[in-house]
Amino acid sequence: MMKRQRWLIVYVLFMFFAISSPYWLWKLNPETTLNVLIINKTVPDETYREHAGLVWLLNQQKYVKPNGTRYKLSKDYVGFMPNGKKERPWPTSLQPYDVIYVADTYGVYENDFTAEKKRETLEKSVWRFDRARSESLARCDVCRKQNAYCGV
């Protein structure tokens, strides 16, 4: 009976380690530094849906910023900020970035902030993609998402 109990304990421990192996293998994987510039001009609300997947992937694959911190959905992008209804400023130089990810450059409309979001009355854009900036992007490695305009 004691022999049978020992095999049961070994079997339970083996199953525990097998089931938990993805987690501890991920924990053992080292972090990698990658400087990513995320451009997203279409942020009408705080869901950040256009670049949420990229930020999740960067964090899941353990890519960190040069200062060693993880990427944050609401802070680590350039473009329109829905809280203050203004744009987050561009960096002075694009040289330090390893990757430039253009999520969406369509812009945000004033009606996106009203209670009634009627598509027929979309009048003017709060922010449009800056064509002068797009020319500087042509010299960098650019990852493009569907419906993104780079002016290249």
C-alpha positions, 0 to 999 in steps of 0.5 A, spaced: 500 500 500 505 504 501 508 503 494 502 505 491 501 511 495 508 513 493 507 512 486 500 517 487 504 522 490 509 522 484 504 522 479 500 528 482 507 532 482 509 530 475 502 533 473 503 539 477 509 541 474 507 539 467 501 543 468 504 549 471 510 549 466 508 554 461 508 559 467 515 557 470 518 557 463 515 564 462 518 566 468 525 563 467 525 567 460 529 573 460 527 580 458 529 583 452 530 591 451 526 593 445 525 601 444 518 601 440 514 608 438 507 606 437 503 611 433 495 611 434 491 618 432 485 614 433 483 614 440 476 616 441 476 613 448 480 609 454 479 602 450 486 604 446 483 598 442 488 600 436 494 598 439 492 594 445 494 588 442 501 590 440 502 592 448 499 586 450 504 582 445 510 586 447 509 585 455 507 577 454 514 576 450 517 580 455 520 586 451 521 592 456 523 599 454 530 601 455 529 604 462 527 596 464 519 598 465 514 594 461 509 598 456 503 601 458 497 601 454 495 608 456 502 612 456 506 609 451 504 611 444 504 618 440 497 621 438 491 623 441 489 623 448 482 622 450 482 624 457 485 631 455 482 631 448 489 633 446 495 630 442 501 627 446 507 630 443 512 627 438 519 625 440 524 630 437 528 624 434 526 617 431 533 615 431 533 611 438 527 607 436 528 600 434 521 599 431 515 604 429 508 601 429 503 605 426 496 603 429 492 608 426 492 615 423 485 616 421 484 621 426 478 622 432 472 626 430 468 631 435 462 627 435 466 621 438 466 625 445 458 627 445 453 622 447 450 621 441 455 618 436 451 619 429 456 617 423 452 622 418 454 628 422 461 627 422 464 634 421 471 635 422 477 632 425 480 634 432 487 631 429 489 629 423 496 625 421 501 630 420 504 629 413 511 632 414 512 627 420 510 621 415 516 623 411 521 622 416 518 615 418 520 613 411 527 612 413 525 607 419 523 600 419 515 601 419 510 596 421 503 598 418 496 595 420 490 595 416 488 602 414 494 606 416 496 611 412 504 613 412 504 618 406 510 614 403 
